Amino acid sequence: MTSAGFYKDRPAIRVDTGALTALFLPEDGGKLASLKARDGYEYLYQGPESRYRRLTVDGSYIEAECSGWDDMFPTIDPYQPEGLPPYPDHGEICRIPLEHIHGADSDLLRADSRLFPVSFSKEIRALKDGGLSLRYTLRNDGREPFPCLWAAHCMLRAEDEAEVLTPYAPDAPIRLMFGPDGQSRHRLSNDPGNDSAYKYYYTDPIPEGWCGCRYPGRKETLLLRYDPREIPWLAVWLNNGEFKGIRNIALEPCTAPYDRPDAAAPGERQLLPPGSETTFTLCIHIIKED
């Protein structure tokens, strides 16, 4: 069921699946700002201020709301390919309003880029099992291949015993993007003196299409499921307070690795051919333990 609402002082689309209540912000990049269980438990990291810190087209991403789940497209880190305008920090889509089209059983959020000959859309659908489906479409209407990536910037609530779950082997190779080496791949430190923040990518494509965060105190796991051929890469960001004094766990499934379209090896990069589109679906589920 879908209805209109507010998140803080921003207009929101409220989607109730029976098991989850989600709030999306069409005027703020289609951000998934809140994701709550039926008992009111919030799974996403929430900014502490009562008013929403809007991200402007030319504003600082980290000084804006910087919470919940933003979609990163066409980059994470700033980037400027030859013959194109600069790609903004954390992408363009999270900075612009999206058109909202309400359908009989889904809601579509879409926008044409203001900088590039591309478009972005996200179709939101409640699933019968209580999950939530997000179907993305990236389209290139230009005459040249468009280098890009999409990534989920999914900042989850931190708990001391929360654990990142992935299908990778414990010793799978990783590439550290920032932060101290030798930290736990899967948990935040409980050491009061360790306020580190670190992010890494698995250097091999994901072997199965899922990742998640287990909350032992609630005996449940927030699970993201998708086709590994469509979303082959995974980054994890664990912030124990170094970044803005907050604690969060972030899952970042993505269509290309290493935070900007040119950083990956040629065979790992994403190029949208001219006049083409790509679609992929990511589903959110809450898995209860017996």
TAZIDA-V934144 format. One record per residue. N is the residue number from 0. PHI is phi in whole degrees, 0 to 359 (NA if undefined). PSI is psi in radians with two decimals (none if undefined). Layout:
n = (N:N)
phi = (PHI:PHI)
psi = (PSI:PSI)
//
This chain:
n = (0:1:2:3:4:5:6:7:8:9:10:11:12:13:14:15:16:17:18:19:20:21:22:23:24:25:26:27:28:29:30:31:32:33:34:35:36:37:38:39:40:41:42:43:44:45:46:47:48:49:50:51:52:53:54:55:56:57:58:59:60:61:62:63:64:65:66:67:68:69:70:71:72:73:74:75:76:77:78:79:80:81:82:83:84:85:86:87:88:89:90:91:92:93:94:95:96:97:98:99:100:101:102:103:104:105:106:107:108:109:110:111:112:113:114:115:116:117:118:119:120:121:122:123:124:125:126:127:128:129:130:131:132:133:134:135:136:137:138:139:140:141:142:143:144:145:146:147:148:149:150:151:152:153:154:155:156:157:158:159:160:161:162:163:164:165:166:167:168:169:170:171:172:173:174:175:176:177:178:179:180:181:182:183:184:185:186:187:188:189:190:191:192:193:194:195:196:197:198:199:200:201:202:203:204:205:206:207:208:209:210:211:212:213:214:215:216:217:218:219:220:221:222:223:224:225:226:227:228:229:230:231:232:233:234:235:236:237:238:239:240:241:242:243:244:245:246:247:248:249:250:251:252:253:254:255:256:257:258:259:260:261:262:263:264:265:266:267:268:269:270:271:272:273:274:275:276:277:278:279:280:281:282:283:284:285:286:287:288:289)
phi = (NA:240:211:275:197:224:242:52:253:249:300:224:259:260:244:249:264:99:258:227:238:243:241:251:248:297:277:231:72:72:309:275:275:213:219:243:283:299:275:93:294:266:272:263:296:246:294:283:279:284:259:285:272:292:262:272:302:247:273:275:299:287:269:273:301:47:205:57:231:262:267:264:200:261:203:253:283:303:197:223:283:297:85:231:295:299:278:292:305:63:84:267:300:291:257:235:288:247:289:251:241:272:248:295:226:202:233:251:245:214:203:271:301:272:249:228:278:229:225:224:215:222:261:254:218:283:264:296:274:95:277:226:253:238:252:258:227:245:233:249:263:276:260:233:303:248:285:197:207:243:216:277:258:263:269:267:300:266:230:303:259:298:225:287:244:218:276:283:294:304:257:300:294:229:240:283:271:198:98:287:284:84:279:297:284:237:222:287:288:267:282:301:273:255:249:288:224:208:225:219:249:289:274:254:303:294:285:221:274:198:201:190:225:265:247:301:297:262:54:204:231:275:241:255:238:194:278:293:285:271:232:277:239:218:244:228:235:243:243:260:123:297:274:60:71:249:239:207:244:237:258:228:300:206:273:206:268:77:79:207:300:263:279:277:295:309:286:258:283:251:235:277:296:299:69:235:220:233:234:203:234:234:245:254:226:251:256:275:273:290)
psi = (2.39:2.44:2.90:2.59:-2.82:2.60:2.03:-2.09:0.34:2.44:2.44:2.71:2.13:2.10:2.10:2.05:-0.08:-0.72:-0.46:2.60:2.11:2.48:2.07:2.52:1.67:-0.56:-0.06:0.99:0.21:0.31:2.37:1.71:-0.52:2.45:1.88:2.57:2.98:-0.53:0.11:-0.03:2.25:2.16:-0.41:2.58:2.37:2.34:2.52:-0.31:2.63:-0.46:2.49:2.28:1.69:2.53:2.06:2.97:-0.67:0.32:3.05:2.15:-0.81:-0.32:-0.13:-2.74:-0.78:1.09:3.13:-2.49:1.85:2.65:2.21:2.02:2.27:0.27:3.03:-1.14:2.65:2.61:2.49:1.82:2.83:2.28:0.06:2.73:2.86:2.44:2.21:2.70:2.24:0.36:3.03:-0.64:-0.68:-0.12:-0.14:2.74:2.59:2.48:2.41:2.14:1.96:2.20:-3.12:-0.68:0.29:2.92:2.31:2.28:2.21:2.75:2.55:2.37:2.54:-0.21:-0.50:2.81:0.88:2.85:2.82:2.42:2.69:2.05:2.18:2.25:2.28:2.37:2.68:-0.46:0.11:-0.04:-3.08:2.26:2.33:1.94:2.07:2.55:2.21:2.19:2.40:1.93:0.14:-3.10:-0.04:2.68:2.48:1.97:2.32:3.08:2.69:2.44:2.53:2.17:1.27:1.69:1.88:2.69:2.39:2.37:2.60:-0.63:0.07:2.53:2.24:2.30:2.34:2.87:0.06:2.65:2.65:-0.55:0.35:2.46:2.49:2.83:2.04:2.19:-0.70:2.84:3.02:2.48:2.81:0.14:2.84:2.38:-0.34:-0.21:2.62:2.61:2.45:0.06:2.04:-0.38:-0.10:1.74:0.61:2.86:2.33:2.60:2.43:2.71:2.46:2.35:-0.18:2.62:2.64:2.30:-0.45:2.65:1.21:2.75:2.89:-3.11:2.16:2.33:1.65:-0.63:-0.49:-0.10:0.89:2.84:2.30:2.07:2.31:2.21:2.48:2.99:2.09:-0.30:-0.46:-0.61:1.46:-0.23:2.71:2.29:2.69:2.34:2.13:2.06:1.98:0.34:-0.31:-0.70:1.92:0.27:0.31:2.92:2.22:2.77:2.26:2.25:2.31:1.26:2.50:2.78:-0.24:2.58:2.92:0.43:-0.19:2.64:-0.45:0.00:-0.43:2.89:2.70:-0.70:-0.17:-0.16:2.77:2.17:2.09:2.04:2.68:2.43:0.39:2.93:2.74:2.49:2.61:2.71:2.38:2.27:2.44:2.24:2.63:2.07:2.06:2.49:2.60:none)
//
